[in-house]
Amino acid sequence: MYNYDIAEGRGKMDYYTPEQVAEKLQISVRTVWKYIREGQMPASKIGRGYRISEEQLERFMQSQEINRNHQNK
């Protein structure tokens, strides 16, 4: 995990590599890259690599929530 000062007054924001996200979510790195490529998981290109902020990861997880009223049929 990387911790960057974003802007004065906003504090620090945590960023994860795709590999760290895969470990955190217990999915394959290949799946994380697929989500990024397809636009399902937001990511920021920083230099040669990609980073996913804690906020971006939270938004992705919310988009994946299953509506309890529409359980698997």
Protein Blocks (a to p, Z undefined) as FASTA:
>chain_A
ZZddfbghklpaddddfklmmmmnopafklmmmmmmnomagcddehjbccddfklmmmmm
mmmpccfklgcZZ
